[in-house]
């Protein structure tokens, strides 16, 4: 009887594993965020529980109320509902 050798999980196999965990956002849901960076395309970037969210017509320092319009594997896109300057901390 021939026995197969087991070498562990296949490397590079892209099955339906836990590579991309459930997202912390939902399409259509509203969030309040602070824009931290600007993308190469000029959109504002915020993070919600580590997930990158691209927000058009914003810049770093903006505080915005957004609605999620699209969710991808590694990022989400949103539209601006309300926009204002981020509140500065008093020293």
Buried (B, 14 or more C-beta within 10 A) or exposed (E): EEEEEEEEEEEEEEEEEEEEEEBEBEEEEEBEBBBBEEEEEEBBBBBBEEBBBBBEEBBEEBBBBBEBEEBEEEBBBBEBEEBEEBEEEEE
